[in-house]
Amino acid sequence: MKIVVTGTRGIPSIQGGVETHCEELFPRIVSMGGDVVLLRRASYVEKDSANDVRAFKGVGLIDLPTPRRKSFEAIIHTFRAVVEAKRQKADIVHIHAVGPALLVPVAKMLGLKVVMTNHGPDYEREKWGKAAKAMLRLGERLGAKYADAVIVISEHIRRRLAERYGRTDADLIFNGVPVLEKDAGTDYTDSLGLQPGRYVVAIGRFVKEKNFHLLIDAFSRVAPEGIRLVIAGDADMPDDYSESLKRQAKDAGVVLTGFIKGRKLRQLMSHARLFVLPSTHEGLPISLLEAMSYGLDVLVSDIDANTLPQLDGTDFFRVGDIDDLCASLSRKLSCASSGRVYDLSDYDWDIIAGKTMDVYRRVCGE
């Protein structure tokens, strides 16, 4: 079975939730017998870097030229990817996210079988203007109407598709989290001036909906002496917001690591006191699942995507409410630091890959 994947910037080691999803999922699909080709946006592949490769764990990688402009790079790339999928004689083209789903009808007109994964309502992101939000809503609608199968990563997305578009047969397949081992070393955290158990960590792209500016403000008001705030991530494309956020962080003494993966990220997470996710929009946040896999205490905004059954009421604050965030931070940081154990059996990537293969087989009539 040949599967061509689009809707992602690419893998490996490219920042983003969809990118992490694809990096974990598709090598497992290969191990189950799938022939997977993932079509990347060439502008995100850095020459002589970790992602300058032609294959990753059995997944073939093809780079398609795409202008690096947030307003239309996804739609241009996906159009080229659908044409390439036809040329590759794909059994299935798997399209990720509601923006690229605008091309689902084109793929169907070319005779392709289409699986679409809805990672969440991207039109709720603050970076988009009215026209872009309208196109993203249309993408969600077209994906729901025309894809042979729709996968959703959370229950609230499944409800949305059923209520708005009558798509009641969407397959609920969660994001996952790998089995992560703590890193006992401290050479990287030492280089950042951090002491184990004496810092709070947040992870994500520097975009408005992550609400890192709110977190910095709140932390500056209530942080106990000697506790630092670390934000791991960066902007895909620098803009006024990301530059403003970096200035705010510098003035407040926040540690910015840039985009990190691998051992550096493991070490940072292994020794943190608390993980915070203050965002206004998520699908099913992989960074939160990863924090839970390290046994970290967590504090997250109370949006639907974050209200996982493994968390309790003390783990949430009212989204966008700085006073509630301050109170919640103070409460969390005043408690003795101790590890937590979460049941993450629903987020096993091997099970997720098996369920995804079942969808492919059903679509192909096997």
N, C-alpha and C positions, 0 to 999 in steps of 0.2 A: 504494500500500500504506500503510495507516494503522497506525502503531505507537504504542501508549500505554505509557509507561515509569513504573514505580514501584519502590519499594524504596530510594530515595535521598532524602536530606533536600532536595536541590534543587541547581540551578545558576543562575547562575554565582557564583563567589567565596564558596562555602560549604565549610568545612573538612571534609576526610575523603577517604579513598582512593576509595570508591565514587563520591563526588561529582566528584573529579578525573577518574575514568574516564568518567563520563557527560558531563562538560563537553567532553572531547576527542572522544569517540566520536560522539555524536548529531548535532552539526553536520555531520560527514562523512557520516552516513547520509542527512541531508537533501540534501546535495550529490549523492548518488547516486540521488535520486529518491524517497526515503522521506518520508512525511508524518508527522512526529514530534510528539507532545504529551507533555511530561514533567510529571508531577503532583508538586508540591512540598508540603512541610510548611510551612504558613503561618507557624508560629512561628519559622522560621529566615529569614524574609524581613524585612529591616529597612527600614522606611519611609524613602524618599528616599536609599537607599544604592545601591551598584553592582548589587545583585541585585533591586532593586525595579523589575522590568521584566516585560512580558507576553510577551516573546519574546527568544531569544538565538541569534543566527546561524542563524535560520530554524526553530529549535525552539520550538514553542508551549509556553507555561508557564501552568499552572493551579494555583492555591494552594488546598489543602484544609485546613480548620480541623482542627488536631490538638493535643491536650494535650502540652506539652513535659515529658514524664515518661519517663525512659529505660526503665522497666519495661513500658510498653505503648503508647508513641507509634507505634512502627513497625507494630504489628499493627492498630491502629485506622486509621492512615493507609492501609495497604494494603487493608483491607476497603473503605474509601470509594473508593479508587482503582480497585479492580476493578469496583465498581458504576458508577463514572464511565466506565471503559473500555467497559463494555457500552452505556452511554448514548451514547457517542461512536461506536458501531458499529466498534470497532477490529478490524482484521484480525488483529493480534497484540497481546497484552499482554506486555511484557518486564519480568519481576520480578527485582530484584537482591537478592542476599544470602539466607542461609538462614532468618533470622527472618521476613521477608516471605513466604518460600516456604510458610509455613503456609497461605496463602490460595490456593495453586495449585489444590487441589480445588474451592474455591468458584468460581474463575474457569472451571474446566472445566465445572462444573454450569451455569454461565451460558452455556455454548456458545462460550467464547472459546478461541482458540489461544494457548498459553502457551510462551514461551521464558523459561527461568530461568538466570541467571548465578550460579554458586556462587563467591563471592569468598574462601571459606575457612571453616574451622570456628569460627564466632564463639562457640560454647559453650566454647572454650578461653580466652576472655577472662576475666581475673580479676574484673572488675566484676560478673559475674553470679552469683546464688545458685543453689542446686540446682534450684529450680523453673524458673527462667528457662533454665538450661542444658538441662534436659529438654525444654522447649518448642523451643529452638533445634535440638536434635538431631532432634526430630520434624519441624521445618521442613525440615531437610536431607533426611530420609527421604521426606517427601511430595513435595518438589521432584524428587528423583531418580525417584520412582515415577510421578508423574502428569504432569509437564511434557512437552509435545510435543517439546521439545529442551532439552538442558542444555548450557550453555557453562561451561567451567572455565578459570581463568586460569593454572593451573600444572599440571605433570605430577603432583605429589604429591597434588593434589586429585582429579585424574582416577583415580589408583590407589585412593584412598580410596573413591570412589563405586563403582568396580568391585568392590572387595573386600567392602564392607559391604552394598551394595544390589543388586549385580549389574547396575548401569547401565554397560554397556560401550561405549555409543555416544556418550558425551559428546564435544562438540567442544572441543578444546584451542585457545583463542584467548587469547594473552597480554595482559596489560596493556601499555601502550605508553609511549613517551616522545616528545614533540615534538622537532623540530630546534631546539636552544637555542643562542643566541649569547651569548657572554660580554659583560658590561657593563663597559666600561673605567672608568666613573665610580666615585668613592668618596665622594660626598657623604653617602649614607645610612650606609655603614659608618663614615665619619668621625664622624657624629652619634652613633654607638654607642660611640665610643672604640676602634674596632678598626683594626688595621694589616693591610694585605694580607699574606697568608701567615703571620699570627701568631695564627690562631684556628682552633679546631675547631668544626664545626657539626653539630647534630642537628635533625631536623624531625619533628613529629608532635603528635598530641593528648596532653593530659596525663591519661593513663590508665595503670594499673599495668603492663599488659603491654608498654608501650613501654620500661619499665625505666630511665627517665631518672634516677631516684633512685640507681640503681646506678652510672650513668655519672658523676653528680656526685661521688659518693664516690670512685670510682676516679681521676677527673681531679684531684681535690683532693690525692690522695696523690702523684701522679707528674708533674704538669704542669711542664714547664720554665719558668723565669722568663720572663715576658713573653708567654706563650701563654695565650689566653683560651678559654673555652668559651661557645658561643652555642647556645641552644635556641630554635628558631622554632616557635611553636604555642601552643595554649591548650586549655582544657577546653571542651567543648560546654556543659556544665552544671557550675558549680563544685560541688565536693564536698570531703570531708575530705582525700582524697588530693591533689587538685590544689592545694588551699590549703597543705598540708604541703610539697608539692614547691616551690611558689613561695618559701616561707620558707627551705627548704633551699638553694635557688638563690641567694637574696639573701645568706644568711650566707656562702656560698662564693664570692661575687663573680661568679656566672654571669650572662651577659647574656641576658635574656628579651625577645624582640622582640614577643611576641604573634603572632596569626595574620597572616601576610603573604603576598601574592602579587604577581605582576607585576614591575615594575622593582626594587622593594626586595628581593624574593627572588632575582632574577637577580643583582643586585649582591652580595648576601651570599654566594651560591654561587660567583660568579666569582672571589672573592679568598680563599676558604677554604684552609686547609692540609690538612684531613682531614675526611671525613664519617664519622660513627659512627651505627650503628643497633643498639642493644643489646637489641631487643625479644624477648619470649618467644613472640609470636604475630604472624603476618603471612599474607596471601594471596599476593600478589606485589607487594612494596612499590614503589610509584611513586616515592617519595622517593629510594630507592636508585638506580633507573633514571635519575632526573634528575641525581643526583650524578655518576653515571658519564658522563652526556651532557656534563657540564662538564669531564670529564677529571680529576676529583678522585680522589685516593687514598682508599680506603674501608676501614673496619673494621666488621664486622657479626657478630652472633651466629650460631652454626652451626645454626640451625633449618633445616628443609627448604626453606622458602620463600625463604631468603636465599642458598642455595647455588647461585648462578647459574654456568653453565659459563664465563662470561667472567672469573670471579674465580679466585684461586689460594689455596693453603693459608695464606699469610701474611695474608690478608684476613679470617680468621675467629678468633673466640675462643669458648670453651665457654660456652654460654648460662647466665646466672646466676652464673658463676664470677668473683668480683671480682678474685681474684688473677691469673687468666689475662687478664682485661680490663686490669688494671694493666700486666702484662708486655707485652701487645700494644700498648697505647697508648705505652708507653715506647719500644718498638722502632720503631713508626711515626714518632713525633715526633723520634727521634734521627737519622733518615735525612734526607738533603737533600731539600727539597721539589722535586718535579718532576711535570709533568703526565703523565697516562696516557691511552692510547687503547684504547677497548673496541669490540668489534664489537656494535653494537646493532641490526643489521638485522632480528632477530627481533621487535623491539619498535616497528615502524613503524606509527603509528596509521592511515595510509591503507590498509595491507594488512589491519590488524585490522578496519577498517570494512568492507572488501570481503568478508572471511570472515564477518562478522556478517550482511551482506546475503545471502550464500549460504545461511546458516541460515534466515533469514526466508523466502526463496524456497522452500526445501525444505519448510518447515512449511506454507506456503500452497499447496503443490502446483504451484508455477510451474516 
